[in-house]
Amino acid sequence: MSEDTQAGTDAAASADPGRFPQVPALDEAAMEAARRREDELTKPAGALGRLEDVAIWLAGVQGRCPPKPPSRPALTIFAGDHGVAAAGVSAYPAEVTRQMVATFLAGGAAANVLAAEVGARLQVVDVAVAGGGFPHSTRWHVRDGSGRIDLEDALTRDETLQAIAVGRQIADLDVDRGADLLIAGDMGIGNTTVAAVLTAVETGADTLAVTGRGTGVDDATLARKTAVAAAAIDRARAVRADPIAVLTAVGGADIAAIAGFLAQAAVRRTAVVLDGVVVSAAALLADRLAPGARRWWIAGHRSPEPAQGLALRQLGLSPLLDLGLRLGEGTGALLAVPLLRAAAATITRMSTFAEAGVSGRTPTDSEVCSCTPTDSKVAGRIPADPE
């Protein structure tokens, strides 16, 4: 993005954080070139499965074939407290949010370890941790916690817009620092309840279909969580038409910031790996704030939380990993980073049939008939399907 274009984007975000520029399309020419190259590599067509799909997607994101392996991933963990924690919906007390932010800053959480393993820069942002006071995050702190969404709105509309602006600004800073792959993580006791509610409102699913055990709650806690979610869903359905109103009613400052972050990454033509249920719920709102943003995202992993599957289905995304992870923090997305690198490496460094002197698959009659005179029969090349 040029400096003039970015300046215009910054000005628009400052004037109306909830209004996004048109999201650009992926580069179809680069994707088609990647498809053809995958067909020419020394393997049966489709033999690398999802890796081939990922390589083609990366080509579209980067506008080049072959794509480069992502080398500068950046993880931002958005932290915030949620009023629903007071209803007893989690296995952990609300103060754990603050304690975990301190753990991230000390480098002792799973996200820190996995980020180091894949070479990702990690930052944690206090958007709505009760009490605030983290010096590095003062500029991003919107409020102390969010309202109890079964009884009241999570935020005011102005706070929602402020939180969206926080996410947009952080995405811009990451891209401007050279990040080529963005990840959003979450930390907030009670946030899987909020994610379940948002997913129900956005997909039309019922309460039982979206409510899971989160941090591993027992049956009694799950019953309370389900009742709280049902009440919040009832409150929010009336404002379903307006994504900012939905975030105001039953979201949270941290989740609104994630939505702004995901949408702005797409505006900035930067790939995103989605994490678990909380980030996937935020993605539903982000794609409504910036229609088409989903094209720039890939789902890192499948969460056991039922709401995530519903959210990804609506977004048309299929997760790369299924490891039973339910931690959040961006951990599942981090674990998917090596798969993206492997996809780019294979399409770049594998030999073609012609280069290796390997005979390719014999074309079928239909493939022979569909070829144009310019489709020279290079060994191993499989003609593209006619469009």
C-alpha positions in Angstrom: 0.0 0.0 0.0 1.4 3.4 -0.9 2.0 6.1 1.7 -0.8 8.2 0.3 -3.2 5.3 0.4 -2.2 4.3 3.9 -2.6 7.9 5.1 -6.1 7.9 3.6 -6.9 4.7 5.4 -5.6 6.1 8.7 -7.7 9.2 8.3 -10.8 7.1 7.5 -10.2 4.9 10.5 -9.8 7.9 12.7 -13.0 9.5 11.4 -15.2 6.4 11.5 -13.4 3.3 12.8 -16.4 1.1 11.9 -16.1 2.0 8.2 -13.6 0.0 6.2 -12.3 0.5 2.6 -13.3 -2.1 0.0 -11.4 -5.3 0.6 -9.2 -6.2 -2.3 -9.6 -9.5 -4.1 -6.9 -12.2 -4.1 -4.7 -12.3 -7.2 -6.5 -14.7 -9.5 -3.7 -14.8 -12.0 -1.2 -15.8 -9.4 -3.6 -18.5 -8.1 -4.1 -19.9 -11.5 -0.3 -20.0 -12.1 0.0 -21.9 -8.8 -2.6 -24.4 -9.8 -0.8 -25.1 -13.0 2.5 -25.4 -11.3 1.1 -27.9 -8.7 0.0 -30.0 -11.7 3.5 -29.9 -13.1 5.3 -31.0 -10.0 6.7 -34.6 -9.5 3.6 -36.1 -7.8 0.2 -37.3 -8.7 -2.3 -34.4 -9.1 -3.6 -33.5 -5.6 -1.3 -35.9 -3.8 -0.2 -33.2 -1.3 -3.8 -32.6 -0.3 -4.5 -29.4 1.7 -0.9 -28.3 1.2 -1.7 -27.6 -2.4 -4.7 -25.5 -1.5 -2.6 -23.6 1.0 0.1 -22.9 -1.6 -2.5 -21.6 -4.1 -4.1 -19.4 -1.4 -0.7 -18.0 -0.5 0.0 -17.2 -4.1 -3.2 -15.3 -4.3 -2.4 -13.4 -1.1 1.1 -12.5 -2.1 0.3 -11.9 -5.8 3.2 -14.1 -6.9 3.9 -17.7 -8.0 5.5 -19.4 -6.4 4.7 -17.8 -3.0 7.3 -17.1 -0.4 7.1 -19.0 2.9 5.9 -16.6 5.6 9.0 -15.6 7.5 7.7 -12.7 9.8 4.6 -13.9 11.6 3.3 -11.6 14.4 0.9 -12.7 17.2 -1.2 -10.1 19.1 -3.0 -11.4 22.2 -6.0 -9.2 22.9 -6.9 -9.4 26.6 -10.1 -8.3 28.4 -12.4 -9.2 31.2 -16.1 -10.0 30.8 -19.0 -9.3 33.1 -20.5 -12.8 32.5 -17.6 -14.2 34.6 -19.6 -13.0 37.6 -22.4 -15.4 36.7 -20.1 -18.4 37.3 -19.7 -19.5 33.7 -16.0 -20.5 33.9 -13.9 -23.0 35.9 -11.6 -20.1 36.8 -12.1 -16.8 38.6 -12.0 -13.5 36.7 -8.6 -12.4 38.2 -6.9 -15.1 36.1 -7.2 -12.8 33.1 -4.9 -10.3 34.7 -2.6 -13.0 36.0 -2.2 -14.5 32.6 -1.4 -11.1 31.0 1.5 -11.0 33.5 2.5 -14.5 32.5 2.6 -13.5 28.8 4.7 -10.5 29.7 7.1 -12.8 31.7 7.3 -15.2 28.7 5.9 -18.2 30.6 2.7 -19.1 28.7 2.1 -21.7 26.0 1.7 -18.9 23.4 5.2 -17.6 24.3 6.8 -21.0 23.9 5.0 -21.7 20.6 5.7 -18.3 19.2 9.4 -18.7 19.9 9.3 -22.1 18.1 7.9 -20.6 14.9 9.8 -17.3 15.1 6.7 -15.2 15.7 6.8 -11.8 17.4 4.4 -11.8 20.3 2.7 -8.8 21.9 -0.1 -8.7 24.5 -2.6 -5.8 24.5 -4.8 -4.9 27.4 -8.0 -3.7 25.8 -10.3 -4.3 28.8 -8.5 -6.0 31.7 -10.1 -4.9 35.0 -7.8 -2.4 36.7 -5.6 -1.8 33.6 -2.2 -0.5 34.7 0.0 -2.4 32.3 2.4 0.3 31.2 3.0 -1.1 27.7 -0.8 -1.1 27.0 -2.0 2.2 28.4 -2.7 3.6 24.9 -4.9 0.6 24.0 -7.0 0.3 27.2 -10.6 1.0 26.3 -12.3 0.3 29.7 -12.2 -2.0 32.7 -14.0 -5.2 31.7 -17.2 -5.4 29.7 -20.8 -5.5 30.8 -22.6 -8.6 31.9 -24.2 -9.4 28.5 -27.2 -11.4 29.8 -28.3 -8.3 31.7 -26.8 -5.3 30.0 -24.8 -4.1 27.0 -21.2 -5.1 26.9 -20.1 -1.6 25.8 -21.3 1.7 24.7 -21.3 2.3 20.9 -18.5 4.8 21.3 -16.4 2.2 23.2 -17.1 -0.4 20.5 -15.8 2.0 17.9 -12.8 2.8 20.0 -12.0 -0.9 20.4 -12.4 -1.5 16.6 -9.9 1.4 16.1 -7.5 -0.2 18.5 -7.5 -3.4 16.4 -7.1 -1.5 13.2 -4.2 0.4 14.5 -2.4 -2.7 15.8 -2.8 -4.4 12.4 -1.4 -1.4 10.7 1.6 -1.3 13.0 2.3 -5.0 12.5 2.2 -4.6 8.7 4.2 -1.5 8.7 6.9 -3.3 10.8 7.1 -5.9 8.1 4.9 -8.7 9.3 3.8 -11.0 6.5 1.4 -13.2 8.5 -0.8 -12.0 11.3 -2.4 -14.0 14.2 -4.9 -12.8 16.8 -5.0 -14.5 20.2 -7.4 -14.0 23.1 -7.3 -14.0 26.9 -10.3 -13.3 29.0 -12.2 -15.4 31.5 -15.8 -15.8 30.3 -14.9 -15.1 26.6 -16.1 -18.5 25.3 -19.6 -17.6 26.6 -19.4 -14.3 24.6 -18.1 -16.2 21.6 -21.0 -18.6 21.8 -23.5 -15.8 21.9 -22.0 -13.9 19.0 -21.9 -17.1 16.9 -25.6 -17.8 17.7 -26.6 -14.3 16.7 -24.5 -14.3 13.5 -25.5 -17.9 12.3 -29.0 -18.3 13.7 -28.0 -21.4 15.7 -29.7 -22.1 18.9 -28.1 -21.9 22.4 -27.4 -25.6 22.9 -25.7 -25.8 19.5 -23.1 -23.1 20.3 -22.5 -23.5 24.0 -19.5 -25.7 25.0 -17.5 -26.4 28.1 -14.8 -23.8 27.5 -12.2 -24.1 30.2 -13.5 -27.6 31.1 -16.6 -26.7 33.2 -18.7 -29.3 35.0 -22.3 -30.0 34.3 -23.7 -27.5 36.8 -21.5 -24.7 35.4 -22.4 -25.7 31.8 -26.1 -25.3 32.7 -25.4 -21.8 34.1 -23.4 -20.9 31.1 -26.2 -22.1 28.7 -28.8 -20.0 30.6 -26.6 -16.9 30.5 -26.0 -17.4 26.8 -29.7 -17.9 26.1 -30.6 -14.6 27.8 -27.8 -12.7 26.0 -28.9 -14.2 22.6 -32.4 -13.0 23.2 -31.1 -9.5 23.9 -29.1 -9.3 20.8 -31.3 -10.8 18.0 -33.1 -7.5 17.6 -29.9 -5.7 16.6 -28.6 -8.5 14.3 -28.7 -6.2 11.2 -25.9 -4.0 12.6 -22.6 -5.6 13.4 -21.4 -2.7 15.5 -24.7 -2.9 17.5 -24.1 -6.7 18.0 -20.6 -6.1 19.4 -22.0 -3.3 21.6 -24.8 -5.5 23.0 -23.1 -8.8 23.5 -19.4 -8.5 22.5 -16.6 -7.0 24.5 -13.8 -4.5 23.9 -11.2 -7.3 23.3 -13.4 -9.0 20.8 -14.3 -5.8 19.0 -10.6 -5.1 18.8 -10.0 -8.5 17.3 -12.7 -7.9 14.7 -11.0 -4.6 13.7 -7.7 -6.3 13.6 -8.9 -9.1 11.2 -10.7 -6.7 8.9 -7.8 -4.3 8.7 -5.4 -7.1 7.9 -7.5 -7.9 4.8 -7.6 -4.2 3.8 -3.8 -4.2 4.1 -3.5 -7.4 1.9 -2.0 -9.4 4.7 -2.6 -13.1 5.4 -4.2 -14.1 8.7 -4.3 -17.5 10.5 -7.4 -17.7 12.6 -7.2 -19.4 16.0 -10.0 -20.8 18.1 -13.6 -20.1 19.0 -13.2 -16.6 20.3 -11.2 -15.4 17.2 -13.6 -17.2 14.9 -16.6 -15.5 16.5 -14.9 -12.1 16.0 -14.2 -13.1 12.4 -17.9 -13.4 11.7 -18.3 -9.7 12.7 -15.1 -8.7 10.9 -16.4 -10.1 7.6 -19.5 -8.0 8.0 -17.6 -4.9 8.8 -15.3 -5.4 5.8 -17.2 -7.8 3.3 -14.8 -10.2 1.7 -12.2 -10.0 4.4 -12.5 -13.8 4.8 -10.6 -14.3 1.6 -7.5 -13.2 3.4 -7.8 -15.7 6.3 -7.1 -19.4 6.8 -8.4 -21.4 9.7 -5.5 -22.7 11.8 -7.2 -25.4 13.8 -10.5 -27.0 14.9 -11.6 -26.2 18.5 -13.7 -28.7 20.5 -16.0 -25.7 21.2 -19.1 -26.2 19.0 -19.5 -22.6 18.1 -16.2 -22.5 16.3 -17.3 -25.2 13.8 -20.5 -23.2 13.1 -18.5 -19.9 12.6 -16.0 -21.5 10.3 -18.8 -23.1 8.2 -20.4 -19.7 7.8 -17.1 -18.2 6.8 -16.5 -21.1 4.3 -13.2 -22.0 6.0 -11.9 -25.5 6.8 -9.3 -25.9 9.7 -5.8 -27.2 8.9 -5.3 -29.0 12.2 -7.5 -30.9 14.7 -5.5 -31.5 17.9 -8.2 -31.0 20.4 -6.8 -27.6 21.5 -9.0 -25.4 23.6 -6.5 -23.0 25.0 -6.9 -19.9 22.8 -4.0 -17.4 23.1 -3.3 -18.0 19.3 -1.7 -21.4 20.1 -3.6 -23.3 17.4 -2.8 -20.7 14.8 0.9 -20.8 15.7 1.0 -24.5 15.2 -0.4 -24.1 11.7 2.5 -21.7 10.6 4.8 -24.6 9.7 2.2 -26.0 7.4 2.0 -22.7 5.5 5.8 -22.7 5.2 5.7 -26.3 4.0 3.1 -25.5 1.4 5.2 -22.6 0.0 8.4 -24.7 0.1 7.0 -27.6 -1.8 5.5 -25.5 -4.6 8.7 -23.6 -4.8 11.4 -26.2 -4.5 10.0 -29.4 -5.9 11.1 -30.3 -9.4 8.6 -30.4 -12.3 8.2 -33.6 -14.3 10.1 -32.0 -17.1 13.0 -30.8 -14.9 13.4 -34.2 -13.3 12.9 -36.2 -16.6 10.0 -38.1 -15.1 7.2 -39.3 -17.3 3.9 -37.8 -16.3 0.4 -39.2 -16.2 -1.0 -40.1 -19.6 -3.7 -37.6 -20.4 -7.3 -38.9 -20.9 -9.1 -38.5 -24.2 -11.1 -35.6 -22.7 -8.0 -33.8 -21.6 -6.4 -34.3 -25.0 -9.5 -32.9 -26.7 -9.7 -29.9 -24.4 -6.2 -28.7 -25.1 -5.6 -25.7 -27.3 -2.8 -25.7 -29.9 -0.7 -23.7 -27.5 -0.9 -26.4 -24.8 2.4 -28.1 -25.7 2.6 -31.6 -24.2 5.4 -30.9 -21.7 6.0 -34.2 -19.9 3.9 -34.2 -16.7 1.8 -31.2 -17.4 -1.9 -31.7 -16.7 -4.1 -29.3 -18.6 -6.4 -27.1 -16.5 -10.1 -27.8 -16.5 -11.9 -25.6 -19.1 -13.7 -22.7 -17.5 
